[in-house]
């Protein structure tokens, strides 16, 4: 039987409390990750922090207030089905693997479950996996409006439609900030990044760029979404088996895919976190 140990990322990046928002952001940027476990000085799990937690409280400075203490946890010998059920129950993208002394030994994200879905060739139609609303925008929609929509819906990707309602592209929260020119001095000041720290990169910085916008450190340019969207995106048919969609996501490192119907029209958006439920259903 496959267990959590078979799919987890061992020895994950953690942050030791007490710490500040700046400490968290530095680690997120440096390691190009979106979340991590929080441990005490003895290395015991006490919480979890993600960029979502920071975005929801952009003016809070202390990790103790920002972090979530209702941490979804599993053990390395737990079944993959049980781990999938825990992730779906908590609706979090990071599942922490602990030992009997609450030491952090691994982390699981939705992407880690994809290989299992592919291996088992789970044939459930992808339309059965959709759990989130689909929020389309027009090509001419200003970036500021798209960003506002993402904040209100808590969605990280929108399909972009042509005037006739056909799919033109998709846009993610990170795509929005590809066009943002953030002053290097702002990054160094806000995150405490030094010029000699070449380990950090702009790819990691884009993971937290939303925060800079929310605290008015940068502005999104007044341009339509069509200038930053991903054109002609890969799509899946509503009856596509979930394992085939998982294979596409795994191969291309996609977190979402547009779903089309019999008439080749947009029907929904499906996210990697949605696919995890396929493992719960087959238990």
Backbone bond lengths (Angstrom), bond angles and torsions (degrees), N, CA, C in turn:
res aa  C-N    CA-C-N  psi(-1)  N-CA   C-N-CA  omega(-1)  CA-C   N-CA-C  phi
1 X - - - 1.465 - - 1.530 110.71 -
2 X 1.317 115.66 132.82 1.458 119.68 176.57 1.525 109.66 -71.81
3 X 1.317 115.40 141.21 1.455 120.52 -179.53 1.527 110.69 -125.35
4 X 1.312 114.63 175.28 1.462 121.36 178.72 1.528 111.13 -54.26
5 X 1.310 117.29 -38.41 1.463 121.39 -178.68 1.514 112.22 -57.15
6 X 1.343 117.20 -30.02 1.462 121.61 -176.75 1.527 113.19 -72.14
7 X 1.316 118.21 -21.79 1.467 119.40 -174.91 1.531 113.97 -121.45
8 X 1.320 118.06 -11.94 1.467 119.63 -175.51 1.524 111.75 -72.20
9 X 1.330 115.70 156.33 1.464 122.05 170.38 1.518 106.60 -91.35
10 X 1.338 116.54 113.69 1.462 121.10 -175.47 1.522 111.64 -78.10
11 X 1.322 115.50 157.38 1.464 122.93 177.55 1.532 112.54 49.84
12 X 1.323 117.75 57.07 1.464 120.68 -176.97 1.523 113.01 -71.59
13 X 1.323 115.30 163.44 1.459 121.54 173.33 1.520 108.44 -68.26
14 X 1.320 117.00 132.73 1.467 121.95 177.25 1.528 108.09 -129.56
15 X 1.320 115.37 166.12 1.460 119.85 173.81 1.520 108.42 -125.48
16 X 1.316 114.58 138.90 1.464 121.06 -176.61 1.526 109.72 -94.31
17 X 1.317 116.34 128.55 1.465 121.77 175.75 1.537 109.26 -87.91
18 X 1.340 117.27 148.61 1.465 126.81 2.87 1.529 112.16 -78.01
19 X 1.321 114.90 152.71 1.461 121.00 179.31 1.523 108.10 -157.28
20 X 1.315 116.06 172.19 1.457 121.73 -178.71 1.521 110.72 -113.44
21 X 1.310 115.45 170.14 1.461 121.01 175.91 1.516 110.19 -56.50
22 X 1.321 117.98 -40.46 1.454 121.04 179.73 1.523 111.15 -60.51
23 X 1.333 116.56 -41.55 1.458 120.29 178.31 1.524 110.89 -59.98
24 X 1.329 115.89 -42.39 1.464 120.96 179.99 1.520 110.45 -64.63
25 X 1.332 116.33 -48.85 1.456 120.45 -178.01 1.530 111.96 -61.60
26 X 1.324 116.03 -38.77 1.464 119.60 177.76 1.523 110.84 -57.13
27 X 1.330 116.39 -44.64 1.464 119.80 -178.76 1.525 111.88 -70.07
28 X 1.326 116.63 -40.24 1.457 119.86 178.82 1.525 110.89 -60.49
29 X 1.334 115.79 -43.48 1.463 120.48 -179.26 1.522 111.12 -70.61
30 X 1.323 116.85 -48.19 1.462 120.83 -175.46 1.517 112.01 -60.94
31 X 1.350 117.02 -38.91 1.459 120.41 -176.04 1.528 112.79 -101.83
32 X 1.333 116.91 3.34 1.464 122.37 177.60 1.530 111.22 52.23
33 X 1.338 115.50 52.56 1.456 122.22 178.20 1.520 108.84 -124.50
34 X 1.328 116.84 168.76 1.465 120.30 -177.60 1.523 113.21 -114.10
35 X 1.323 117.28 -2.83 1.454 119.87 178.51 1.517 110.80 -173.41
36 X 1.343 116.22 165.61 1.468 120.04 -179.58 1.526 110.42 -164.58
37 X 1.338 116.24 157.66 1.463 120.61 176.44 1.525 110.70 -70.27
38 X 1.329 115.24 153.50 1.465 122.41 174.57 1.521 107.46 -110.79
39 X 1.333 116.91 130.04 1.457 121.38 -179.29 1.523 110.26 -123.57
40 X 1.336 115.85 160.07 1.457 119.19 175.51 1.533 109.65 -86.78
41 X 1.313 117.24 -176.81 1.463 120.46 -175.33 1.524 112.96 -64.41
42 X 1.343 116.15 -15.79 1.464 120.36 177.55 1.525 112.51 -96.01
43 X 1.327 115.22 4.09 1.465 119.48 177.79 1.511 114.60 83.91
44 X 1.341 118.63 11.09 1.454 122.22 -179.38 1.534 110.19 -88.29
45 X 1.315 116.68 140.87 1.456 121.65 -179.28 1.523 111.44 -66.07
46 X 1.341 116.22 129.89 1.465 120.36 176.61 1.528 111.98 -128.77
47 X 1.343 118.27 -11.20 1.453 119.82 -178.49 1.509 111.86 -177.69
48 X 1.325 114.70 -173.17 1.457 121.36 177.10 1.528 107.94 -145.31
49 X 1.309 115.90 145.14 1.464 121.39 -178.84 1.521 108.98 -133.03
50 X 1.301 116.74 136.84 1.463 121.70 177.33 1.518 109.19 -134.98
51 X 1.313 115.63 167.15 1.462 118.45 178.46 1.523 110.55 -61.97
52 X 1.355 117.34 -29.29 1.457 120.17 178.02 1.515 111.42 -61.53
53 X 1.334 116.94 -40.71 1.466 120.91 179.13 1.529 111.09 -62.97
54 X 1.333 115.21 -37.86 1.471 119.49 179.59 1.516 110.34 -71.68
55 X 1.338 117.43 -41.29 1.463 120.94 -179.67 1.525 111.37 -62.83
56 X 1.342 116.03 -33.61 1.466 119.46 -178.83 1.527 112.14 -76.65
57 X 1.339 116.53 -15.61 1.465 121.19 178.35 1.527 109.09 -136.42
58 X 1.346 117.38 64.83 1.464 121.47 -170.13 1.523 115.46 -63.66
59 X 1.326 117.69 -18.63 1.466 119.57 -177.41 1.531 113.32 -104.82
60 X 1.326 116.29 2.00 1.462 120.08 178.78 1.521 110.03 -84.70
61 X 1.327 117.03 138.96 1.460 120.83 -174.23 1.525 114.08 -105.87
62 X 1.319 118.48 -28.48 1.461 120.46 -171.06 1.534 112.41 -92.85
63 X 1.324 115.70 131.10 1.462 121.53 179.49 1.520 111.69 -58.33
64 X 1.317 117.29 -37.26 1.463 121.18 -177.56 1.523 111.74 -58.16
65 X 1.333 116.75 -30.53 1.463 121.24 179.35 1.524 110.96 -89.42
66 X 1.317 117.34 -35.21 1.453 122.15 -177.50 1.529 113.20 -72.71
67 X 1.323 117.11 -36.78 1.460 120.17 -172.55 1.524 111.79 -71.93
68 X 1.331 114.64 157.95 1.457 121.70 174.45 1.523 108.66 -98.33
69 X 1.315 116.99 134.45 1.460 120.17 -179.85 1.533 112.18 -97.98
70 X 1.336 116.40 -12.83 1.473 119.58 175.98 1.520 108.06 -86.11
71 X 1.315 115.47 75.34 1.463 122.18 -171.91 1.528 111.39 -85.64
72 X 1.337 117.55 125.95 1.468 119.24 173.83 1.521 109.81 -73.53
73 X 1.325 117.10 120.99 1.461 120.98 -176.87 1.522 111.53 -128.57
74 X 1.320 115.07 153.76 1.461 123.15 173.69 1.523 107.72 -142.86
75 X 1.318 116.24 169.87 1.456 122.06 175.91 1.528 109.21 -109.63
76 X 1.319 116.89 157.53 1.458 120.42 -172.95 1.521 113.64 -64.73
77 X 1.339 117.99 -21.78 1.455 119.68 179.02 1.531 112.88 -96.57
78 X 1.332 117.32 5.24 1.464 120.64 174.37 1.522 109.95 -69.86
79 X 1.319 116.47 154.64 1.461 120.40 178.72 1.522 110.62 -72.66
80 X 1.311 115.23 155.36 1.460 120.53 177.60 1.525 110.01 -64.98
81 X 1.328 116.91 -35.27 1.461 120.22 178.38 1.527 111.02 -62.19
82 X 1.311 116.04 -42.20 1.466 119.60 178.82 1.520 110.45 -65.16
83 X 1.341 117.65 -42.08 1.466 121.00 179.02 1.526 110.62 -62.09
84 X 1.320 116.82 -40.29 1.468 120.88 178.55 1.527 110.28 -62.98
85 X 1.327 116.42 -41.31 1.470 120.58 179.61 1.521 110.99 -63.88
86 X 1.328 116.96 -39.90 1.463 120.86 179.35 1.528 110.53 -65.27
87 X 1.327 117.10 -43.38 1.465 119.87 179.59 1.518 111.13 -61.78
88 X 1.337 116.84 -42.78 1.458 120.22 -179.53 1.533 110.84 -66.86
89 X 1.330 116.62 -37.10 1.469 120.63 -178.19 1.521 111.40 -65.53
90 X 1.324 117.18 -40.80 1.460 121.40 -177.59 1.523 113.04 -86.09
91 X 1.330 116.98 -18.29 1.464 121.62 -178.54 1.528 111.60 56.11
92 X 1.334 115.57 44.65 1.466 122.12 177.04 1.524 108.70 -121.91
93 X 1.324 115.82 153.12 1.461 120.50 -177.63 1.538 112.32 -89.92
94 X 1.304 117.10 -6.61 1.463 119.91 -179.68 1.529 109.90 -124.38
95 X 1.322 114.74 121.71 1.448 122.24 178.28 1.527 106.84 -111.16
96 X 1.322 117.02 122.85 1.463 121.12 -174.20 1.527 110.49 -93.91
97 X 1.328 115.22 131.53 1.462 121.43 178.04 1.534 108.02 -99.38
98 X 1.327 116.20 124.14 1.465 121.07 -177.72 1.525 110.76 -124.57
99 X 1.339 115.77 161.72 1.462 120.07 172.97 1.528 108.28 -96.48
100 X 1.302 117.34 -172.49 1.466 120.80 -175.41 1.529 113.36 -68.91
101 X 1.342 116.87 -15.25 1.470 120.91 177.85 1.530 111.34 -101.33
102 X 1.323 117.24 12.44 1.468 124.61 -179.33 1.523 112.74 64.85
103 X 1.317 117.18 26.52 1.459 120.50 169.46 1.523 108.51 -79.21
104 X 1.321 116.47 138.72 1.467 120.87 -179.75 1.521 109.22 -79.73
105 X 1.325 116.42 122.10 1.465 120.10 -179.61 1.526 112.82 -119.46
106 X 1.335 117.21 -6.95 1.461 118.82 179.39 1.514 112.57 -173.08
107 X 1.322 115.31 171.23 1.469 122.85 176.63 1.528 107.95 -140.73
108 X 1.321 115.88 144.21 1.465 121.52 175.40 1.523 108.36 -123.86
109 X 1.327 116.91 136.37 1.468 123.35 174.49 1.527 107.84 -119.50
110 X 1.333 118.26 168.03 1.464 119.55 178.68 1.526 113.68 -53.68
111 X 1.326 117.12 -35.46 1.461 119.93 -179.37 1.521 112.12 -61.25
112 X 1.325 117.04 -29.48 1.465 120.38 -179.15 1.523 112.20 -68.69
113 X 1.337 116.93 -25.75 1.461 120.46 179.73 1.533 112.39 -79.24
114 X 1.325 117.22 -19.51 1.462 119.85 -174.14 1.518 112.84 -60.41
115 X 1.335 116.64 -40.56 1.462 119.08 -178.11 1.528 111.55 -62.53
116 X 1.334 117.06 -32.60 1.464 120.97 177.97 1.521 110.45 -68.76
117 X 1.327 116.20 -43.29 1.463 121.05 178.60 1.522 109.93 -60.67
118 X 1.327 116.57 -41.41 1.467 121.40 179.51 1.520 110.75 -66.18
119 X 1.315 116.71 -46.97 1.457 121.81 -178.26 1.522 111.56 -60.24
120 X 1.317 116.15 -39.34 1.468 120.29 -177.84 1.531 112.25 -84.33
121 X 1.310 116.48 -8.53 1.468 122.59 -179.49 1.536 111.19 49.25
122 X 1.307 114.15 52.40 1.469 120.62 178.26 1.521 108.64 -64.80
123 X 1.310 116.39 124.82 1.470 120.99 -169.24 1.521 114.70 -100.03
124 X 1.313 118.27 6.10 1.469 120.74 178.10 1.528 110.07 -53.85
125 X 1.342 119.00 132.29 1.471 120.65 179.33 1.527 110.96 -60.09
126 X 1.304 115.59 141.17 1.465 120.64 -176.42 1.526 111.71 -61.09
127 X 1.327 117.76 -27.79 1.468 120.08 -179.67 1.532 110.97 -62.90
128 X 1.327 117.32 -24.36 1.457 120.76 178.70 1.520 112.77 -76.95
129 X 1.326 116.15 -11.47 1.460 120.99 -176.36 1.530 112.88 -92.59
130 X 1.313 117.00 -15.13 1.465 121.11 -174.67 1.519 110.40 -67.36
131 X 1.330 116.25 125.55 1.470 120.64 -179.85 1.515 112.96 -124.95
132 X 1.326 116.82 -15.56 1.468 120.24 -174.30 1.525 110.02 -109.62
133 X 1.332 117.41 152.21 1.464 120.20 178.28 1.524 111.15 -67.89
134 X 1.316 115.00 155.75 1.459 120.99 177.38 1.524 107.66 -104.41
135 X 1.323 116.65 124.17 1.460 121.62 -174.00 1.528 109.27 -120.52
136 X 1.346 118.17 90.11 1.461 120.11 -177.96 1.523 112.85 -79.62
137 X 1.328 115.77 151.88 1.462 121.65 174.95 1.522 108.60 -129.98
138 X 1.328 116.39 157.21 1.460 121.71 179.02 1.522 110.52 -82.61
139 X 1.323 116.36 157.93 1.465 121.49 -178.75 1.520 111.78 -57.76
140 X 1.324 116.70 -31.56 1.460 120.65 -174.62 1.533 113.24 -86.81
141 X 1.325 118.02 -0.38 1.456 120.76 -177.08 1.532 110.87 -63.65
142 X 1.340 118.40 127.26 1.475 120.88 179.33 1.527 111.55 -63.45
143 X 1.322 116.78 148.94 1.455 121.20 -179.18 1.519 112.08 -57.70
144 X 1.346 116.07 -37.70 1.461 118.64 -179.54 1.529 111.40 -60.68
145 X 1.343 116.49 -36.91 1.467 120.83 179.96 1.526 110.51 -71.09
146 X 1.328 116.29 -40.17 1.462 120.43 177.72 1.526 110.37 -61.30
147 X 1.322 115.45 -45.13 1.462 119.83 -179.66 1.524 110.98 -62.55
148 X 1.312 116.10 -41.62 1.463 119.92 178.45 1.526 110.41 -62.23
149 X 1.319 116.16 -40.66 1.462 120.59 178.21 1.514 112.17 -62.60
150 X 1.329 117.04 -39.14 1.457 120.39 178.93 1.521 111.01 -65.64
151 X 1.323 116.57 -37.37 1.465 119.73 178.07 1.525 111.36 -65.96
152 X 1.332 116.37 -40.95 1.456 120.85 -176.64 1.523 112.72 -72.44
153 X 1.335 116.75 -32.54 1.463 120.62 -176.44 1.526 113.68 -97.74
154 X 1.347 117.01 -13.41 1.472 122.75 -175.31 1.525 111.99 62.76
155 X 1.331 116.55 21.21 1.462 121.30 175.02 1.528 109.24 -94.44
156 X 1.309 116.32 148.38 1.463 120.13 -177.63 1.520 112.78 -105.51
157 X 1.336 117.27 -0.87 1.470 120.32 -179.85 1.524 109.85 -151.11
158 X 1.327 115.67 137.62 1.459 122.65 176.91 1.528 110.13 -122.75
159 X 1.326 118.39 142.03 1.462 120.01 169.18 1.528 109.31 -77.15
160 X 1.312 116.29 146.25 1.469 121.86 178.83 1.530 108.02 -112.02
161 X 1.343 116.66 129.15 1.451 121.15 -174.53 1.517 113.06 -110.47
162 X 1.340 115.15 148.46 1.455 121.84 171.08 1.527 108.62 -74.59
163 X 1.339 116.35 174.05 1.456 120.68 -179.24 1.527 112.66 -62.07
164 X 1.345 116.85 -26.64 1.463 120.10 179.95 1.520 113.10 -89.36
165 X 1.330 116.78 5.94 1.456 120.75 177.69 1.515 114.76 88.74
166 X 1.327 117.33 -2.13 1.466 120.02 178.20 1.526 110.09 -79.12
167 X 1.322 115.83 158.16 1.461 121.43 -176.52 1.524 111.22 -74.59
168 X 1.331 116.43 124.54 1.464 121.85 178.86 1.521 111.52 -103.36
169 X 1.348 116.71 -29.73 1.461 119.83 -177.53 1.509 110.24 176.36
170 X 1.323 115.52 -173.87 1.459 121.23 172.54 1.525 108.00 -133.98
171 X 1.316 115.53 156.02 1.459 120.47 178.19 1.523 108.17 -133.64
172 X 1.317 116.76 134.84 1.463 121.67 176.48 1.520 109.05 -109.16
173 X 1.326 116.30 168.22 1.460 118.95 -179.85 1.521 111.11 -61.53
174 X 1.326 116.97 -32.61 1.463 118.92 179.70 1.530 111.53 -72.98
175 X 1.334 117.05 -32.14 1.466 119.34 177.33 1.519 111.26 -60.74
176 X 1.338 116.00 -35.34 1.461 120.01 -178.73 1.524 111.28 -56.87
177 X 1.324 115.77 -36.43 1.451 119.42 -172.24 1.518 113.96 -94.33
178 X 1.351 116.10 4.86 1.461 118.81 174.85 1.530 110.39 -63.63
179 X 1.332 115.38 -28.05 1.468 120.36 -176.62 1.523 112.78 -93.50
180 X 1.318 116.68 -2.00 1.466 119.73 -178.08 1.524 109.93 -83.79
181 X 1.298 115.71 131.22 1.459 120.78 175.16 1.518 108.53 -102.07
182 X 1.307 115.60 101.14 1.451 119.22 179.38 1.523 109.02 -94.91
183 X 1.290 115.05 133.57 1.457 120.62 -179.96 1.528 109.30 -63.37
184 X 1.323 116.35 129.94 1.461 120.80 179.50 1.526 111.05 -55.99
185 X 1.321 116.35 -34.73 1.457 120.27 -179.57 1.524 111.63 -65.04
186 X 1.350 116.60 -32.06 1.462 120.32 177.92 1.523 109.62 -65.86
187 X 1.327 115.85 -45.56 1.461 119.86 179.83 1.523 110.88 -60.72
188 X 1.326 116.60 -44.82 1.461 120.88 -179.17 1.519 110.61 -63.95
189 X 1.328 116.28 -41.21 1.456 120.99 -178.34 1.524 111.99 -70.46
190 X 1.344 116.42 -47.70 1.457 120.36 -175.17 1.524 112.67 -72.24
191 X 1.316 117.79 -35.68 1.454 121.32 -175.35 1.523 113.60 -102.74
192 X 1.319 116.10 -9.47 1.447 118.48 -176.96 1.514 112.18 71.57
193 X 1.331 116.42 28.26 1.459 121.00 179.96 1.520 109.74 -84.95
194 X 1.300 116.64 135.03 1.453 120.70 179.65 1.518 111.82 -102.89
195 X 1.326 116.50 156.18 1.454 120.77 179.25 1.523 112.14 -62.59
196 X 1.335 116.83 -22.46 1.460 119.43 -178.16 1.528 112.02 -85.95
197 X 1.333 116.83 -3.64 1.450 120.31 179.92 1.524 109.91 -94.52
198 X 1.314 116.27 79.04 1.461 118.89 -176.48 1.523 112.22 -77.28
199 X 1.350 117.04 0.28 1.462 119.64 178.89 1.526 111.59 -72.88
200 X 1.321 117.61 -24.60 1.464 119.20 178.31 1.523 108.65 -84.15
201 X 1.322 115.60 156.23 1.461 119.81 -175.22 1.517 110.63 -147.71
202 X 1.316 115.15 166.85 1.461 120.21 -177.86 1.528 111.52 -69.82
203 X 1.324 117.58 -25.33 1.461 119.96 176.59 1.525 109.45 -61.62
204 X 1.308 116.22 -45.39 1.458 120.03 177.29 1.516 111.78 -67.48
205 X 1.310 116.67 -35.96 1.460 120.77 -179.78 1.526 111.36 -63.62
206 X 1.329 116.90 -36.56 1.466 119.65 -179.97 1.524 111.71 -64.49
207 X 1.340 117.02 -24.72 1.461 119.95 177.68 1.525 112.40 -63.15
208 X 1.327 116.50 -26.31 1.458 120.02 -177.85 1.526 112.10 -117.33
209 X 1.327 117.17 9.85 1.457 120.67 -176.85 1.526 112.44 -59.39
210 X 1.327 115.83 -30.42 1.464 120.10 -179.54 1.521 111.38 -55.27
211 X 1.329 116.49 -36.46 1.463 120.10 -179.31 1.513 111.26 -63.50
212 X 1.326 116.92 -41.66 1.459 120.58 179.88 1.525 110.46 -61.16
213 X 1.316 115.90 -37.45 1.461 119.39 178.44 1.526 110.61 -68.09
214 X 1.318 116.24 -42.21 1.460 119.91 -175.64 1.520 112.36 -67.70
215 X 1.326 117.77 -29.31 1.458 119.93 178.34 1.529 110.83 -98.96
216 X 1.348 115.14 17.12 1.464 122.85 171.93 1.523 113.26 62.84
217 X 1.330 116.51 36.32 1.458 119.98 173.80 1.527 111.30 -86.28
218 X 1.335 115.57 -26.19 1.462 120.83 176.90 1.522 108.31 -139.59
219 X 1.315 116.37 165.46 1.457 122.00 177.04 1.520 109.96 -123.84
220 X 1.315 115.71 141.79 1.454 119.10 173.26 1.521 108.36 -73.76
221 X 1.326 118.59 137.57 1.457 120.62 -179.19 1.529 111.55 -67.23
222 X 1.329 118.31 149.31 1.472 122.40 -179.07 1.530 111.52 -78.99
223 X 1.330 115.72 67.90 1.467 120.80 -179.45 1.527 109.02 -127.08
224 X 1.343 117.84 157.50 1.465 120.44 179.60 1.521 111.57 -74.75
225 X 1.326 115.62 156.46 1.455 121.26 -176.18 1.523 112.22 -63.18
226 X 1.328 117.85 -25.08 1.460 119.79 -178.58 1.533 112.23 -61.77
227 X 1.320 117.28 -20.15 1.464 120.07 -179.35 1.523 112.94 -80.30
228 X 1.333 117.78 -13.61 1.466 119.92 179.92 1.528 112.52 -121.94
229 X 1.340 117.82 -9.70 1.464 120.27 -175.91 1.522 111.82 -68.07
230 X 1.331 114.93 160.19 1.460 122.38 172.41 1.521 107.01 -85.01
231 X 1.326 116.90 113.46 1.465 120.95 -175.62 1.524 111.57 -81.25
232 X 1.331 114.92 148.97 1.465 122.14 178.04 1.536 112.07 46.87
233 X 1.323 117.05 57.30 1.465 119.93 -175.85 1.527 112.81 -68.74
234 X 1.304 115.16 155.83 1.465 121.08 173.53 1.524 108.45 -65.12
235 X 1.321 116.46 135.61 1.462 121.18 179.98 1.524 110.17 -127.07
236 X 1.324 115.63 167.69 1.462 120.91 173.26 1.522 108.85 -128.64
237 X 1.324 115.60 150.23 1.461 122.38 177.17 1.527 109.00 -77.33
238 X 1.311 117.46 148.72 1.468 121.24 -175.62 1.529 113.22 -59.24
239 X 1.339 117.04 -26.77 1.459 120.83 179.88 1.527 112.47 -94.50
240 X 1.316 117.93 3.07 1.464 121.23 178.22 1.521 110.60 -58.79
241 X 1.343 118.52 133.48 1.469 120.18 176.48 1.523 110.54 -61.19
242 X 1.308 116.26 143.49 1.458 120.65 -175.58 1.528 111.61 -59.35
243 X 1.334 117.91 -31.47 1.466 119.03 -178.51 1.519 111.62 -66.95
244 X 1.337 117.75 -32.33 1.458 120.22 178.11 1.527 111.13 -70.29
245 X 1.326 116.42 -38.67 1.466 119.76 176.08 1.528 109.97 -65.09
246 X 1.325 116.34 -40.13 1.469 120.74 178.42 1.529 110.24 -62.48
247 X 1.306 117.10 -38.19 1.459 121.26 179.99 1.527 111.16 -64.09
248 X 1.327 115.95 -41.04 1.464 120.72 177.82 1.524 110.45 -63.97
249 X 1.324 116.13 -45.39 1.463 120.57 179.61 1.528 111.26 -62.70
250 X 1.324 116.20 -44.63 1.463 121.06 -178.01 1.526 110.69 -64.35
251 X 1.318 117.29 -46.15 1.454 121.65 -176.78 1.517 112.39 -64.11
252 X 1.339 116.38 -38.36 1.461 121.08 -174.34 1.524 113.80 -103.05
253 X 1.338 116.67 1.36 1.462 121.38 -177.25 1.525 110.93 58.13
254 X 1.336 116.06 40.75 1.461 122.03 176.73 1.523 109.51 -86.79
255 X 1.332 115.19 145.73 1.465 119.93 173.48 1.520 111.61 -103.12
256 X 1.337 117.09 -8.89 1.450 121.03 -179.03 1.528 110.56 -154.87
257 X 1.339 115.08 159.66 1.455 121.87 177.85 1.529 109.13 -144.24
258 X 1.343 118.55 137.42 1.462 120.02 171.16 1.532 109.59 -71.73
259 X 1.331 116.01 143.84 1.462 122.53 178.80 1.524 108.47 -112.06
260 X 1.345 116.92 130.21 1.468 120.85 -178.82 1.532 110.67 -112.78
261 X 1.344 116.30 156.86 1.459 121.12 -178.08 1.532 111.62 -98.63
262 X 1.324 116.69 -169.63 1.456 122.36 -178.29 1.526 113.09 -60.04
263 X 1.329 116.13 -27.26 1.462 121.38 -178.43 1.527 112.11 -95.96
264 X 1.336 115.42 13.94 1.461 122.15 178.36 1.518 112.69 65.51
265 X 1.324 116.03 23.72 1.462 121.13 177.90 1.531 109.44 -99.73
266 X 1.319 115.27 152.08 1.457 120.53 178.11 1.523 110.23 -60.75
267 X 1.331 116.22 129.73 1.457 120.99 179.95 1.522 112.03 -113.71
268 X 1.327 116.61 -34.43 1.464 119.92 -175.92 1.517 109.33 -169.73
269 X 1.326 114.99 175.38 1.457 122.44 168.15 1.523 106.29 -119.71
270 X 1.334 116.14 135.59 1.454 119.99 177.46 1.525 108.34 -118.45
271 X 1.325 116.58 138.11 1.457 122.52 -175.67 1.526 110.24 -112.06
272 X 1.338 116.15 157.24 1.467 119.68 -179.35 1.525 111.72 -57.63
273 X 1.328 116.58 -34.09 1.469 119.66 178.70 1.528 111.57 -66.44
274 X 1.340 117.54 -27.32 1.464 120.76 176.76 1.523 111.18 -67.45
275 X 1.326 116.27 -37.24 1.468 120.93 -175.46 1.525 112.37 -66.16
276 X 1.332 115.97 -23.21 1.472 119.48 179.62 1.517 111.53 -57.76
277 X 1.329 117.09 -31.01 1.463 120.53 -178.10 1.525 112.17 -64.20
278 X 1.332 117.81 -20.02 1.462 120.45 178.04 1.517 110.86 -61.72
279 X 1.318 116.76 -31.45 1.463 120.94 179.79 1.522 111.41 -77.84
280 X 1.317 116.20 -28.95 1.464 119.58 176.77 1.517 109.88 -70.43
281 X 1.324 116.61 -40.26 1.466 122.08 -175.91 1.528 112.53 -66.98
282 X 1.335 115.94 -31.02 1.463 117.81 -177.03 1.518 112.56 -88.20
283 X 1.302 116.70 0.73 1.480 119.82 -179.83 1.522 110.42 -68.88
